[in-house]
Amino acid sequence: MEAAAAASAGGGAGEPRPPGGRSGRASASCGMEPPVLLLLLRVLLPLLAAALGAAGRGEPGPVTCGSVVKLLNVRHNVRLHSHDVRYGSGSGQQSVTGVSAADDGNSYWRVRGRTAAVCQRGTPVRCGQTIRLTHLGTGRNLHSHRFTSPLSGNQEVSAFGEAGEGDYLDDWTVVCSGTYWVRDDEVRFQHTSTDVFLSVTGEQYGRPIHGQKEVHGMATSSQNNYWKVMEGIFMQPSEAIQMEQYHAEL
């Protein structure tokens, strides 16, 4: 969007100027409208691009269903990640790890309603609401079960399902204070069926995923459980939902 806006804003720079009259004054008079219009475009388009870019970077506001986000473990500074690499033990399902690279393309997750339910796109997620997180690259859902994780011996967290559909073990409850999950807030994700918290405690894998950290479920709440939304594409709430929120605040 920014590139497109910049191209649009600069597109008029090389265009031929309107022919002028014999004097500079006559030339300015005859060509007044095009330069003014170009000036407005040059000023307004970059401002619009900057505003859209700021929204994409995660300005304060609710996380909404349909948004695609990266989640940072605050304690260990790694983003929730998955890839088409399976665990060599436990369930043998697709592994879920933590990576330090902010620009990694396999760290995007789509926020969706709980299993067998639809959360309308743009609907703000409430604290205490049950959701699914679907890995954008592979279409599998963040999942947990009673298998033991390979490094720490906590509960295994995997990615499960096909084309976004798995089972009830894909459901996680958003634990936060206030009414809505806000982008700037540090929140926890509690597995709805087994009550463990999505966590990182620092254990690091060797090959073939050298340097990535284990993500697992912990039975107790701690600083290792907190996550924050970082980069993402955020679906905006509908006007009806915004009006409902406005009246609720009055």
Secondary structure, DSSP 8 states (H G I E B T S, - for coil): -HHHHHHHHHTTTTS------SSHHHHHHHTSHHHHHHHHHHHHHHHHHHHHHHHHTT-SSB-BTT-EEEEEETTTTEEEEEEEEE-SSTT--EEEEEE--TT-TT--EEEEESTT----TT-B-BTT-EEEEEETTT--EEEEEEEE-TTTSSEEEEEE-BTTB--GGG-EEEE-SSSB-BTTSEEEEEETTT--EEE----B--TTSTT-EE-EEESS--GGG-EEEEEEE-----HHHHHHHHHHH-
